[in-house]
Structures are given as C-alpha cells and as structure tokens.
Amino acid sequence: MRCCVADERTASPAPIAGYTTHDVEGWVVRVSDRLSQEQPEETQRALELLAEQLRIVIRVLPAEPLAFVRTVPIWFSPPYAGVRPKAEYHSDKEWLEKEGRLKELYQCVEFTTTAIFEREIERMPVIVLHELAHAYHYQVLGFDNALIKTAFERARNSGSYEVVLRNDGNKEKAYALTNAQEYFAESTEAYFGRNDFFPFDREELQQHDPAIVKVLQEVWQVEPDASNAVNVK
C-alpha cells in the first residue's frame, strides 16, 4: 500500500483562473466563476449537497483513509461541449491534455453536473464517496492492486453481476462489471452506504459477493464487526 497522505496537498491551494476556492468540510472545493454567475441558486444548492455528501464520508471512513481522501480536491465545472454532464475522477494526465482540460484536474474529482446535482444524488445516494474511492484506489492502493483485480475477475466469471436490479426497478448488467475500478467504487458504495445497483447495501453485498467484502475491510482498514455504514435511501 502506498503512502496515504499526499504532502503537496497540505499547503494552501494555488489559485486557478476562473475558479473560486472554498473549504467544504475540510476539502478543497473549486467552483467555476461562470457557474456562480450564471447558475447561482443551483451552484449554492450543489455546495450544500456536497457538504452533506462529505459528512457521510467523514462518518463512514476510518481515520487514515479519511485523512487521504480529504486531500483530493473537488471541482464544479460547466459542462464541456459535446460531453454529457458527469462525475469524473481524473487519473490520466495525457487524456486531460488531449481533451484540452486544465492540467490541475489531475488526481481531482470533477463534477459537471451542478444543474442536476440533486437529481444525481437521488439516483446515486453516495456519489461523492464513489468518486473519492477512485482516488483512493489510484493514489493509495494502485489500479494494479492484486486483491481488487482478483475479486473482480472472480465476480465477472461468476456471472452473478450480468443481470441485476437497479434502484429504479429495471434489470440490467451491473455497472461494477465495467472494470476493476468501477467494481471497487460500486462495492465501496454498497459497503458504506447504498448503491444504485444490486447489491445495494452491506448486507446484500456480504451475501452476494463475500470476497469483495473481505477486500474492502482490508484496504479501507475496517474492523470486520464495525457498524460504520450510513442508512440512505
């Protein structure tokens, strides 16, 4: 396991042209000035909802992983032309350069969903935890983490994620099958909160995929009998 806390993030954040920096529950949050000017009510509401989401993260994560994820900056940016609004964790410097995005977005979470942030949280109750899980996976555990890759391959080969229930009542292939990164983030949602795909919560995850539960307990440094899950609908 890599070092948990990035020293370079402990200093005051450098200003970024076109963005205003906020402190939200201990996270550096950069908000596009354009959003604040053009969508002031939606932007303010998004910040309020982000604070609620981060309080969930504070409540459920053990101390050392929490200390790390608090070093991950969060951005609210306007949607990009031709790209649907989404939540992203940026782990690829070359992709950012190719897409013409700010280099400072590397190793950050970016939301271009300000106008629909409340609706997105209704769909994915711990969406911020999902994105921070990607950061923890990449920067602390490594995307090549053998425990996660082995559990993902086992889950994929089992066929048990091919057709699952969504929280809207439909059935489809689990988003967790996208790759090992999404498998880890989706499982983290279910373990600590509630996912929008089955298995929805910790109890269902334990019954459906006990292998990933053991992995999550190890990499997130959770005691097996800990009750640090949050009830979200």
C-alpha positions in Angstrom: 0.0 0.0 0.0 1.3 3.4 -0.9 1.6 6.4 1.5 -1.8 7.6 2.5 -1.4 11.4 2.7 -0.1 13.5 -0.2 2.2 16.1 1.4 1.8 18.5 -1.6 -1.9 18.9 -0.8 -1.3 20.1 2.8 -0.3 23.6 1.7 -2.8 26.3 0.8 -4.1 25.6 -2.7 -2.8 27.8 -5.5 -5.5 30.0 -7.2 -6.9 28.8 -10.5 -8.1 31.4 -13.0 -11.8 31.2 -13.4 -12.4 29.3 -10.2 -13.1 30.3 -6.6 -11.7 28.0 -3.9 -13.9 27.0 -0.9 -13.3 24.9 2.1 -16.1 22.4 2.5 -15.9 20.0 5.4 -12.1 20.1 5.1 -11.9 19.5 1.4 -10.6 22.0 -1.2 -13.5 22.7 -3.5 -13.0 24.7 -6.6 -16.2 26.3 -8.1 -16.3 27.8 -11.6 -16.9 31.5 -11.5 -19.1 31.1 -14.6 -21.4 28.7 -12.8 -21.6 31.0 -9.8 -22.6 33.9 -12.1 -24.9 32.0 -14.5 -26.5 29.5 -12.1 -26.1 31.0 -8.6 -29.0 29.1 -7.0 -28.1 25.7 -8.5 -24.4 26.3 -7.6 -25.2 27.2 -4.0 -27.5 24.1 -3.7 -24.8 21.9 -5.1 -22.4 23.1 -2.5 -24.9 22.4 0.3 -25.5 18.9 -1.1 -21.7 18.4 -1.4 -21.3 19.2 2.3 -24.0 16.6 3.1 -22.2 14.1 1.0 -18.9 14.8 2.6 -20.3 14.5 6.1 -21.4 10.9 5.1 -17.8 10.2 4.0 -16.5 11.6 7.3 -18.9 9.4 9.2 -18.2 6.1 7.5 -14.5 6.1 6.6 -11.8 5.0 9.1 -9.3 7.7 10.1 -6.4 7.0 7.8 -8.3 6.6 4.6 -10.4 9.6 5.5 -7.2 11.7 6.0 -6.2 10.8 2.5 -9.5 11.4 0.7 -9.6 14.8 2.3 -6.5 15.7 0.3 -8.4 15.1 -3.0 -9.7 18.4 -4.5 -13.2 18.5 -5.8 -14.2 20.8 -8.7 -17.5 22.1 -10.1 -17.1 22.9 -13.7 -19.5 23.9 -16.5 -20.4 21.0 -18.9 -18.0 20.6 -21.8 -19.2 21.0 -25.3 -20.4 17.6 -26.7 -20.0 15.8 -23.4 -22.9 14.9 -21.2 -22.7 16.2 -17.6 -21.0 13.7 -15.4 -18.9 13.0 -12.3 -15.2 12.0 -13.0 -12.0 11.3 -11.2 -9.0 12.2 -13.3 -6.2 9.8 -13.3 -4.8 10.4 -16.8 -2.6 13.4 -17.5 -2.4 12.7 -21.2 -6.2 12.4 -21.5 -6.6 15.8 -19.8 -4.2 17.4 -22.2 -5.8 15.7 -25.3 -9.2 16.9 -24.2 -8.0 20.4 -23.6 -8.8 20.4 -19.9 -6.9 22.0 -17.1 -3.8 20.1 -16.1 -4.6 20.9 -12.5 -7.6 18.5 -12.7 -5.1 15.6 -12.4 -5.9 13.5 -9.3 -9.0 15.5 -8.7 -12.8 14.8 -8.7 -14.7 16.9 -11.2 -18.5 17.4 -11.4 -20.0 19.0 -14.5 -23.5 18.1 -13.1 -24.1 21.3 -11.0 -27.5 21.9 -12.5 -28.7 18.3 -11.9 -26.6 17.5 -8.8 -29.6 17.0 -6.6 -31.1 14.6 -9.1 -27.9 12.7 -9.4 -27.7 12.2 -5.7 -31.3 10.8 -5.7 -30.0 8.3 -8.3 -26.7 7.6 -6.6 -27.0 8.3 -2.8 -23.3 8.3 -2.1 -21.9 9.6 -5.5 -19.1 11.6 -3.9 -17.9 8.6 -2.0 -17.8 6.7 -5.3 -15.5 9.2 -6.9 -13.3 9.5 -3.8 -13.0 5.7 -3.9 -11.5 6.0 -7.3 -8.9 8.4 -5.9 -8.1 6.1 -3.1 -7.8 3.2 -5.5 -5.4 5.0 -7.8 -3.3 7.0 -5.5 -3.1 4.8 -2.4 -3.8 1.2 -3.5 -2.9 1.4 -7.1 -5.1 0.4 -10.0 -3.0 -2.7 -10.3 -3.9 -3.8 -6.8 -4.0 -7.6 -6.9 -6.7 -8.1 -4.2 -9.2 -6.0 -6.1 -8.3 -7.4 -9.5 -8.6 -11.0 -8.3 -12.0 -10.2 -6.7 -13.2 -8.5 -9.8 -12.2 -11.4 -12.1 -14.0 -13.8 -9.7 -17.1 -11.7 -9.8 -17.0 -11.3 -13.5 -16.5 -15.0 -14.2 -19.3 -16.0 -11.8 -21.9 -14.4 -14.0 -23.7 -13.1 -10.9 -23.5 -9.4 -12.0 -24.7 -9.9 -15.5 -28.4 -9.1 -14.8 -29.1 -7.3 -11.5 -31.8 -5.0 -10.2 -31.4 -1.2 -10.3 -32.9 1.1 -7.8 -35.4 2.3 -10.5 -36.8 -1.2 -10.7 -35.2 -2.1 -14.0 -32.8 -5.0 -14.5 -29.5 -4.8 -16.4 -25.8 -5.6 -16.3 -24.2 -4.2 -13.2 -22.0 -1.1 -13.7 -19.5 -2.9 -11.5 -18.6 -5.1 -14.5 -17.2 -2.1 -16.4 -13.7 -2.7 -15.0 -11.9 -3.3 -11.7 -12.0 0.4 -10.8 -15.8 0.6 -11.1 -16.2 -2.7 -9.3 -14.2 -1.3 -6.3 -16.1 2.0 -6.3 -19.5 0.4 -6.6 -18.7 -2.1 -3.9 -17.5 0.7 -1.7 -20.8 2.5 -2.2 -22.7 -0.7 -1.1 -20.4 -1.4 1.8 -20.5 2.1 3.4 -23.8 3.4 2.1 -26.2 2.5 -0.7 -25.5 1.6 -4.3 -27.9 2.2 -7.2 -27.3 -1.3 -8.5 -27.8 -4.6 -6.6 -26.2 -5.5 -4.2 -27.5 -2.2 -2.7 -26.1 -2.3 0.8 -23.6 -4.1 3.0 -25.9 -7.0 4.0 -26.7 -7.8 0.4 -23.0 -7.4 -0.6 -21.9 -9.8 2.1 -24.4 -12.4 0.8 -23.8 -11.8 -2.9 -20.0 -11.3 -3.0 -18.3 -12.0 0.3 -14.9 -12.0 -1.4 -15.0 -8.2 -2.1 -16.3 -7.6 1.5 -13.1 -9.1 2.8 -11.0 -7.0 0.4 -12.9 -3.8 1.3 -12.4 -4.4 5.0 -8.6 -4.8 4.4 -8.0 -2.0 2.1 -10.2 0.5 3.8 -8.8 -0.6 7.2 -12.3 -1.5 8.6 -12.8 -3.8 11.6 -15.0 -6.8 10.4 -17.6 -6.1 13.1 -17.6 -2.3 12.6 -21.0 -0.7 12.0 -19.9 2.4 10.2 -22.5 2.3 7.4 -24.9 5.0 6.8 -28.6 4.4 6.1 -29.5 6.2 2.9 -32.5 5.6 0.6 
